[in-house]
Amino acid sequence: MSRPSTKSRHASYSNAANDASPSRDSWRADEARTKAMYEYSPYPDLGADLKTQDLYLRHLSEDFKKKDNVYVDVGCGTGHYIVGTAKRYPNWRCIGIDLSEQALNIARQLAEKHGVKNVEFHQGSYLDPLPFKDKADIISAMGTIHHCGDPEKAMQIMHDLLKDDGYMLWHMYGWRADQGKFDLKMALDILEPDLGSHEKRFFYYRTLMDHRNKKILKRIANTSLYDLYSMIKIGLRNWKRRHKKVSWSPPWNDDFKDLNSPWIDHFCHPCERAYEVPEIHSLVESGHFSVYKMIAQGKEFPQLIPHEWQARYAQLGFWEKARLSELLAVGGGSFAMILRKQKQD
Ligand SMILES: C[S@@+](CC[C@H](N)C(=O)[O-])C[C@H]1O[C@@H](n2cnc3c(N)ncnc32)[C@H](O)[C@@H]1O
Protein backbone atom coordinates (compact mmCIF):
# COMPACT_ATOMS: atom_id res chain seq x y z
CA MET A 1 0.00 0.00 0.00
CA SER A 2 1.48 3.38 -0.86
CA ARG A 3 1.44 5.93 1.93
CA PRO A 4 0.48 9.59 1.62
CA SER A 5 3.08 12.31 1.79
CA THR A 6 4.22 13.35 5.25
CA LYS A 7 4.05 17.02 4.35
CA SER A 8 0.84 18.85 5.08
CA ARG A 9 -0.23 22.43 5.37
CA HIS A 10 -1.72 21.50 8.75
CA ALA A 11 1.23 19.96 10.58
CA SER A 12 5.01 19.63 10.39
CA TYR A 13 4.58 15.87 10.26
CA SER A 14 1.41 14.11 9.18
CA ASN A 15 0.74 10.70 7.68
CA ALA A 16 -3.05 11.22 7.69
CA ALA A 17 -4.42 10.43 4.23
CA ASN A 18 -7.02 13.18 4.59
CA ASP A 19 -4.37 15.86 5.23
CA ALA A 20 -2.52 14.93 2.01
CA SER A 21 -5.58 14.72 -0.23
CA PRO A 22 -8.76 15.83 1.50
CA SER A 23 -12.00 14.58 0.06
CA ARG A 24 -15.52 14.35 1.39
CA ASP A 25 -15.47 11.85 4.26
CA SER A 26 -11.87 10.67 3.56
CA TRP A 27 -11.14 11.44 7.21
CA ARG A 28 -13.29 8.40 8.00
CA ALA A 29 -10.57 6.18 6.53
CA ASP A 30 -8.00 7.77 8.87
CA GLU A 31 -10.36 7.32 11.79
CA ALA A 32 -10.87 3.63 10.90
CA ARG A 33 -7.07 3.14 10.86
CA THR A 34 -6.71 4.81 14.27
CA LYS A 35 -9.52 2.71 15.71
CA ALA A 36 -7.91 -0.51 14.38
CA MET A 37 -4.58 0.50 15.91
CA TYR A 38 -6.06 1.06 19.40
CA GLU A 39 -8.27 -2.05 19.27
CA TYR A 40 -5.06 -3.98 18.61
CA SER A 41 -2.86 -2.05 20.99
CA PRO A 42 -4.73 -0.07 23.71
CA TYR A 43 -2.61 2.54 25.50
CA PRO A 44 -1.50 2.27 28.35
CA ASP A 45 -2.29 -1.06 30.07
CA LEU A 46 -4.21 -1.90 33.25
CA GLY A 47 -1.05 -2.34 35.32
CA ALA A 48 -0.04 1.31 34.96
CA ASP A 49 -0.90 3.66 37.81
CA LEU A 50 -3.53 6.39 37.56
CA LYS A 51 -2.42 9.66 35.98
CA THR A 52 -3.09 13.02 37.58
CA GLN A 53 -3.86 16.22 35.73
CA ASP A 54 -2.20 18.46 38.31
CA LEU A 55 -0.02 19.97 35.60
CA TYR A 56 -3.18 21.62 34.25
CA LEU A 57 -5.63 21.69 37.16
CA ARG A 58 -3.30 23.61 39.49
CA HIS A 59 -3.90 26.62 37.24
CA LEU A 60 -7.69 26.60 37.95
CA SER A 61 -9.17 28.26 41.03
CA GLU A 62 -10.14 26.21 44.08
CA ASP A 63 -13.69 27.64 43.84
CA PHE A 64 -14.01 26.34 40.29
CA LYS A 65 -12.71 22.90 41.27
CA LYS A 66 -15.17 22.69 44.21
CA LYS A 67 -18.17 22.98 41.83
CA ASP A 68 -20.12 19.91 40.68
CA ASN A 69 -18.38 20.00 37.31
CA VAL A 70 -19.08 17.95 34.22
CA TYR A 71 -15.70 16.67 33.01
CA VAL A 72 -15.51 15.09 29.55
CA ASP A 73 -12.37 13.16 28.55
CA VAL A 74 -12.37 12.83 24.75
CA GLY A 75 -10.18 9.95 23.51
CA CYS A 76 -9.94 8.71 27.11
CA GLY A 77 -8.18 5.49 25.99
CA THR A 78 -7.66 3.07 28.88
CA GLY A 79 -8.94 5.67 31.35
CA HIS A 80 -5.84 6.48 33.43
CA TYR A 81 -6.58 10.22 33.39
CA ILE A 82 -10.35 10.08 33.79
CA VAL A 83 -10.32 7.50 36.60
CA GLY A 84 -7.53 9.41 38.38
CA THR A 85 -9.49 12.65 38.08
CA ALA A 86 -12.84 11.09 39.08
CA LYS A 87 -11.20 9.64 42.19
CA ARG A 88 -9.69 12.98 43.13
CA TYR A 89 -12.95 14.93 42.55
CA PRO A 90 -15.80 12.61 43.62
CA ASN A 91 -18.40 15.39 43.12
CA TRP A 92 -17.59 15.73 39.40
CA ARG A 93 -19.54 13.81 36.78
CA CYS A 94 -16.85 12.28 34.55
CA ILE A 95 -17.66 11.09 31.03
CA GLY A 96 -15.14 9.30 28.80
CA ILE A 97 -15.47 8.59 25.09
CA ASP A 98 -13.13 6.54 22.90
CA LEU A 99 -13.10 4.73 19.55
CA SER A 100 -11.60 1.57 21.02
CA GLU A 101 -13.79 -0.93 22.86
CA GLN A 102 -10.65 -2.78 24.01
CA ALA A 103 -9.32 0.41 25.60
CA LEU A 104 -12.67 1.08 27.31
CA ASN A 105 -12.76 -2.46 28.70
CA ILE A 106 -9.51 -1.66 30.49
CA ALA A 107 -10.91 1.72 31.62
CA ARG A 108 -13.97 0.04 33.16
CA GLN A 109 -11.77 -2.48 35.01
CA LEU A 110 -9.56 0.36 36.19
CA ALA A 111 -12.57 2.25 37.63
CA GLU A 112 -13.69 -0.90 39.42
CA LYS A 113 -10.19 -1.61 40.73
CA HIS A 114 -10.07 1.88 42.28
CA GLY A 115 -13.71 1.86 43.49
CA VAL A 116 -14.56 4.89 41.35
CA LYS A 117 -18.30 5.34 40.70
CA ASN A 118 -18.66 8.87 39.24
CA VAL A 119 -17.45 7.85 35.81
CA GLU A 120 -19.18 6.61 32.66
CA PHE A 121 -17.77 5.45 29.33
CA HIS A 122 -19.09 5.58 25.77
CA GLN A 123 -17.66 3.89 22.71
CA GLY A 124 -17.70 6.06 19.60
CA SER A 125 -16.08 8.98 17.82
CA TYR A 126 -16.15 12.49 19.20
CA LEU A 127 -16.42 13.63 15.57
CA ASP A 128 -19.94 12.15 15.51
CA PRO A 129 -22.96 13.46 17.46
CA LEU A 130 -22.18 12.74 21.11
CA PRO A 131 -24.20 10.11 22.99
CA PHE A 132 -24.90 12.50 25.93
CA LYS A 133 -26.57 15.89 26.20
CA ASP A 134 -24.47 17.63 28.87
CA LYS A 135 -22.10 20.47 28.09
CA ALA A 136 -18.68 20.29 29.72
CA ASP A 137 -17.20 22.53 32.42
CA ILE A 138 -13.88 20.87 31.62
CA ILE A 139 -12.81 19.00 28.50
CA SER A 140 -9.68 16.90 28.66
CA ALA A 141 -8.12 16.06 25.27
CA MET A 142 -4.85 14.30 26.05
CA GLY A 143 -2.81 12.97 23.16
CA THR A 144 -5.83 12.32 20.98
CA ILE A 145 -6.66 15.18 18.58
CA HIS A 146 -3.42 14.60 16.63
CA HIS A 147 -4.68 11.03 15.95
CA CYS A 148 -8.26 11.84 14.96
CA GLY A 149 -9.67 11.95 11.43
CA ASP A 150 -9.97 15.74 11.26
CA PRO A 151 -8.35 17.94 13.95
CA GLU A 152 -9.99 21.19 12.75
CA LYS A 153 -13.43 19.64 12.90
CA ALA A 154 -12.53 18.25 16.35
CA MET A 155 -11.66 21.75 17.61
CA GLN A 156 -15.01 23.11 16.41
CA ILE A 157 -16.84 20.24 18.12
CA MET A 158 -14.90 20.89 21.36
CA HIS A 159 -15.97 24.52 21.17
CA ASP A 160 -19.65 23.51 20.98
CA LEU A 161 -19.23 20.95 23.76
CA LEU A 162 -17.62 23.39 26.22
CA LYS A 163 -19.66 25.73 28.45
CA ASP A 164 -18.93 29.44 27.92
CA ASP A 165 -16.99 29.66 31.19
CA GLY A 166 -15.33 26.23 30.83
CA TYR A 167 -11.72 25.12 30.27
CA MET A 168 -10.17 22.72 27.80
CA LEU A 169 -7.02 20.85 28.87
CA TRP A 170 -5.09 19.99 25.73
CA HIS A 171 -2.00 17.91 25.00
CA MET A 172 -0.58 17.69 21.45
CA TYR A 173 2.61 16.30 19.92
CA GLY A 174 5.35 18.89 19.38
CA TRP A 175 7.35 18.18 16.24
CA ARG A 176 10.59 19.47 17.74
CA ALA A 177 10.40 16.92 20.56
CA ASP A 178 10.14 13.96 18.22
CA GLN A 179 11.92 14.93 14.99
CA GLY A 180 14.34 12.02 15.37
CA LYS A 181 11.46 9.56 15.73
CA PHE A 182 9.76 10.84 12.58
CA ASP A 183 13.04 10.66 10.64
CA LEU A 184 13.39 7.03 11.67
CA LYS A 185 9.74 6.29 10.91
CA MET A 186 10.06 7.87 7.43
CA ALA A 187 13.22 5.84 6.77
CA LEU A 188 11.24 2.67 7.61
CA ASP A 189 8.43 3.93 5.31
CA ILE A 190 10.90 3.91 2.40
CA LEU A 191 12.03 0.34 3.08
CA GLU A 192 8.60 -1.07 4.01
CA PRO A 193 5.71 1.36 3.42
CA ASP A 194 3.01 -0.94 4.79
CA LEU A 195 2.53 0.21 8.40
CA GLY A 196 0.76 -3.06 9.17
CA SER A 197 3.88 -5.09 8.28
CA HIS A 198 5.17 -4.85 11.83
CA GLU A 199 7.64 -7.72 11.57
CA LYS A 200 9.32 -6.43 8.41
CA ARG A 201 9.50 -2.88 9.74
CA PHE A 202 10.89 -4.14 13.03
CA PHE A 203 13.55 -6.11 11.14
CA TYR A 204 14.77 -2.91 9.43
CA TYR A 205 14.62 -1.01 12.73
CA ARG A 206 16.48 -3.66 14.73
CA THR A 207 19.24 -4.15 12.16
CA LEU A 208 19.77 -0.38 12.00
CA MET A 209 20.10 -0.21 15.80
CA ASP A 210 22.61 -3.08 15.78
CA HIS A 211 24.54 -1.37 13.00
CA ARG A 212 24.64 1.87 14.99
CA ASN A 213 25.58 0.12 18.22
CA LYS A 214 28.63 -1.38 16.47
CA LYS A 215 29.89 2.16 15.96
CA ILE A 216 29.58 2.97 19.63
CA LEU A 217 33.13 4.33 20.06
CA LYS A 218 32.64 6.75 17.18
CA ARG A 219 29.32 7.81 18.68
CA ILE A 220 30.87 8.46 22.08
CA ALA A 221 33.56 10.56 20.38
CA ASN A 222 30.83 12.63 18.63
CA THR A 223 28.71 13.14 21.74
CA SER A 224 28.72 16.70 23.02
CA LEU A 225 28.49 17.65 26.66
CA TYR A 226 24.97 18.89 25.99
CA ASP A 227 23.98 15.49 24.46
CA LEU A 228 25.35 13.82 27.56
CA TYR A 229 23.42 16.19 29.84
CA SER A 230 20.16 15.52 27.89
CA MET A 231 20.70 11.77 27.98
CA ILE A 232 21.22 11.79 31.76
CA LYS A 233 18.22 14.08 32.30
CA ILE A 234 15.86 11.97 30.15
CA GLY A 235 17.27 8.73 31.57
CA LEU A 236 16.64 9.92 35.15
CA ARG A 237 13.12 11.11 34.31
CA ASN A 238 12.24 7.74 32.77
CA TRP A 239 13.77 5.85 35.67
CA LYS A 240 11.67 7.90 38.12
CA ARG A 241 8.49 7.32 36.09
CA ARG A 242 9.10 3.59 35.94
CA HIS A 243 9.94 3.47 39.63
CA LYS A 244 6.80 5.44 40.64
CA LYS A 245 4.73 3.35 38.20
CA VAL A 246 3.39 6.52 36.59
CA SER A 247 1.71 5.34 33.37
CA TRP A 248 4.83 4.90 31.45
CA SER A 249 5.64 3.84 28.01
CA PRO A 250 9.26 3.60 26.82
CA PRO A 251 10.33 6.67 24.82
CA TRP A 252 10.95 6.30 21.08
CA ASN A 253 14.72 6.55 21.52
CA ASP A 254 14.89 3.44 23.74
CA ASP A 255 16.78 0.60 22.07
CA PHE A 256 13.72 -1.70 21.58
CA LYS A 257 14.80 -5.36 21.60
CA ASP A 258 11.30 -6.78 21.03
CA LEU A 259 8.41 -5.97 18.77
CA ASN A 260 5.91 -4.73 21.39
CA SER A 261 2.93 -2.30 21.52
CA PRO A 262 4.92 0.83 22.46
CA TRP A 263 7.26 0.19 19.50
CA ILE A 264 4.26 -0.22 17.17
CA ASP A 265 2.77 3.00 18.59
CA HIS A 266 6.01 4.91 17.92
CA PHE A 267 6.93 3.54 14.51
CA CYS A 268 3.78 2.17 12.82
CA HIS A 269 1.03 4.63 13.82
CA PRO A 270 -1.27 5.01 10.81
CA CYS A 271 -2.62 8.47 11.65
CA GLU A 272 -0.56 10.97 13.58
CA ARG A 273 0.58 14.53 13.30
CA ALA A 274 3.14 16.67 15.11
CA TYR A 275 3.04 20.42 15.30
CA GLU A 276 4.98 23.64 15.63
CA VAL A 277 3.62 26.86 17.10
CA PRO A 278 2.11 28.37 13.88
CA GLU A 279 0.10 25.20 13.22
CA ILE A 280 -1.11 25.01 16.82
CA HIS A 281 -2.10 28.68 16.52
CA SER A 282 -4.20 27.93 13.46
CA LEU A 283 -5.94 25.00 15.22
CA VAL A 284 -6.72 27.19 18.25
CA GLU A 285 -8.21 29.83 15.93
CA SER A 286 -10.20 27.29 13.93
CA GLY A 287 -12.01 26.30 17.13
CA HIS A 288 -12.51 29.95 18.24
CA PHE A 289 -10.48 29.37 21.38
CA SER A 290 -7.99 31.58 23.18
CA VAL A 291 -5.05 30.45 25.28
CA TYR A 292 -5.50 30.70 29.04
CA LYS A 293 -2.19 29.02 29.89
CA MET A 294 0.74 27.76 27.81
CA ILE A 295 2.43 25.19 30.03
CA ALA A 296 5.14 23.53 27.93
CA GLN A 297 6.25 24.05 24.30
CA GLY A 298 5.88 27.71 23.28
CA LYS A 299 5.86 28.99 26.89
CA GLU A 300 7.68 32.31 27.35
CA PHE A 301 11.28 31.99 28.58
CA PRO A 302 12.61 35.49 29.35
CA GLN A 303 16.14 34.11 29.76
CA LEU A 304 16.24 33.29 26.01
CA ILE A 305 15.83 36.97 25.09
CA PRO A 306 18.92 39.22 25.00
CA HIS A 307 18.67 42.49 26.83
CA GLU A 308 18.97 44.43 23.53
CA TRP A 309 15.82 42.71 22.18
CA GLN A 310 13.61 43.65 25.15
CA ALA A 311 11.98 46.79 23.69
CA ARG A 312 11.15 45.06 20.39
CA TYR A 313 10.08 41.88 22.21
CA ALA A 314 7.58 43.85 24.30
CA GLN A 315 5.79 44.89 21.08
CA LEU A 316 5.22 41.33 19.92
CA GLY A 317 1.92 39.48 20.16
CA PHE A 318 1.32 36.28 22.12
CA TRP A 319 1.86 33.89 19.19
CA GLU A 320 5.00 35.68 17.98
CA LYS A 321 6.48 35.33 21.45
CA ALA A 322 5.50 31.65 21.54
CA ARG A 323 7.17 31.04 18.16
CA LEU A 324 10.33 32.88 19.22
CA SER A 325 10.50 30.74 22.31
CA GLU A 326 10.18 27.61 20.13
CA LEU A 327 12.85 28.80 17.68
CA LEU A 328 15.37 29.89 20.31
CA ALA A 329 15.06 26.99 22.75
CA VAL A 330 17.40 24.03 22.50
CA GLY A 331 15.38 20.86 21.85
CA GLY A 332 11.61 20.83 22.17
CA GLY A 333 8.63 19.38 23.99
CA SER A 334 4.94 18.62 23.54
CA PHE A 335 2.21 21.23 23.73
CA ALA A 336 0.32 21.32 27.03
CA MET A 337 -2.22 24.11 27.11
CA ILE A 338 -5.41 25.31 28.77
CA LEU A 339 -7.88 26.89 26.37
CA ARG A 340 -11.01 28.98 26.88
CA LYS A 341 -13.68 29.98 24.39
CA GLN A 342 -13.06 33.30 22.67
CA LYS A 343 -15.43 35.93 24.02
CA GLN A 344 -18.29 36.77 21.62
CA ASP A 345 -19.01 40.52 21.10
C1 LIG B 1 -2.57 7.92 22.65
S1 LIG B 1 -4.15 7.46 23.16
C2 LIG B 1 -4.37 8.56 24.53
C3 LIG B 1 -5.26 7.98 25.61
C4 LIG B 1 -5.44 8.91 26.82
N1 LIG B 1 -6.05 10.17 26.47
C5 LIG B 1 -4.12 9.13 27.53
O1 LIG B 1 -3.50 10.18 27.36
O2 LIG B 1 -3.69 8.24 28.27
C6 LIG B 1 -5.25 8.20 21.94
C7 LIG B 1 -6.70 7.76 22.07
O3 LIG B 1 -7.53 8.63 21.27
C8 LIG B 1 -8.59 7.83 20.74
N2 LIG B 1 -9.22 8.53 19.59
C9 LIG B 1 -8.63 9.01 18.48
N3 LIG B 1 -9.54 9.60 17.68
C10 LIG B 1 -10.74 9.50 18.31
C11 LIG B 1 -12.08 9.89 17.98
N4 LIG B 1 -12.36 10.54 16.86
N5 LIG B 1 -13.06 9.63 18.87
C12 LIG B 1 -12.78 8.97 20.04
N6 LIG B 1 -11.54 8.55 20.39
C13 LIG B 1 -10.54 8.81 19.54
C14 LIG B 1 -7.90 6.52 20.38
O4 LIG B 1 -8.81 5.45 20.25
C15 LIG B 1 -6.92 6.34 21.55
O5 LIG B 1 -7.45 5.54 22.59
The ligand as an SDF file (V2000), in Angstrom:
LIG
                    3D

 27 29  0  0  0  0  0  0  0  0999 V2000
   -2.5650    7.9230   22.6520 C   0  0  0  0  0  0  0  0  0  0  0  0
   -4.1540    7.4560   23.1560 S   0  0  0  0  0  0  0  0  0  0  0  0
   -4.3680    8.5640   24.5280 C   0  0  0  0  0  0  0  0  0  0  0  0
   -5.2580    7.9810   25.6110 C   0  0  0  0  0  0  0  0  0  0  0  0
   -5.4370    8.9110   26.8170 C   0  0  0  0  0  0  0  0  0  0  0  0
   -6.0470   10.1750   26.4720 N   0  0  0  0  0  0  0  0  0  0  0  0
   -4.1210    9.1330   27.5260 C   0  0  0  0  0  0  0  0  0  0  0  0
   -3.5000   10.1810   27.3570 O   0  0  0  0  0  0  0  0  0  0  0  0
   -3.6880    8.2380   28.2670 O   0  0  0  0  0  0  0  0  0  0  0  0
   -5.2500    8.2020   21.9430 C   0  0  0  0  0  0  0  0  0  0  0  0
   -6.6970    7.7560   22.0710 C   0  0  0  0  0  0  0  0  0  0  0  0
   -7.5340    8.6320   21.2700 O   0  0  0  0  0  0  0  0  0  0  0  0
   -8.5940    7.8280   20.7350 C   0  0  0  0  0  0  0  0  0  0  0  0
   -9.2180    8.5290   19.5940 N   0  0  0  0  0  0  0  0  0  0  0  0
   -8.6280    9.0090   18.4810 C   0  0  0  0  0  0  0  0  0  0  0  0
   -9.5410    9.6000   17.6760 N   0  0  0  0  0  0  0  0  0  0  0  0
  -10.7360    9.4950   18.3110 C   0  0  0  0  0  0  0  0  0  0  0  0
  -12.0780    9.8930   17.9850 C   0  0  0  0  0  0  0  0  0  0  0  0
  -12.3640   10.5390   16.8600 N   0  0  0  0  0  0  0  0  0  0  0  0
  -13.0570    9.6320   18.8730 N   0  0  0  0  0  0  0  0  0  0  0  0
  -12.7840    8.9680   20.0380 C   0  0  0  0  0  0  0  0  0  0  0  0
  -11.5450    8.5480   20.3880 N   0  0  0  0  0  0  0  0  0  0  0  0
  -10.5410    8.8090   19.5370 C   0  0  0  0  0  0  0  0  0  0  0  0
   -7.9040    6.5160   20.3830 C   0  0  0  0  0  0  0  0  0  0  0  0
   -8.8060    5.4500   20.2520 O   0  0  0  0  0  0  0  0  0  0  0  0
   -6.9190    6.3430   21.5510 C   0  0  0  0  0  0  0  0  0  0  0  0
   -7.4470    5.5370   22.5870 O   0  0  0  0  0  0  0  0  0  0  0  0
  1  2  1  0
  2  3  1  0
  2 10  1  0
  3  4  1  0
  4  5  1  0
  5  6  1  0
  5  7  1  0
  7  8  2  0
  7  9  1  0
 10 11  1  0
 11 12  1  0
 11 26  1  0
 12 13  1  0
 13 14  1  0
 13 24  1  0
 14 15  1  0
 14 23  1  0
 15 16  2  0
 16 17  1  0
 17 18  1  0
 17 23  2  0
 18 19  1  0
 18 20  2  0
 20 21  1  0
 21 22  2  0
 22 23  1  0
 24 25  1  0
 24 26  1  0
 26 27  1  0
M  CHG  2   2   1   9  -1
M  END
$$$$
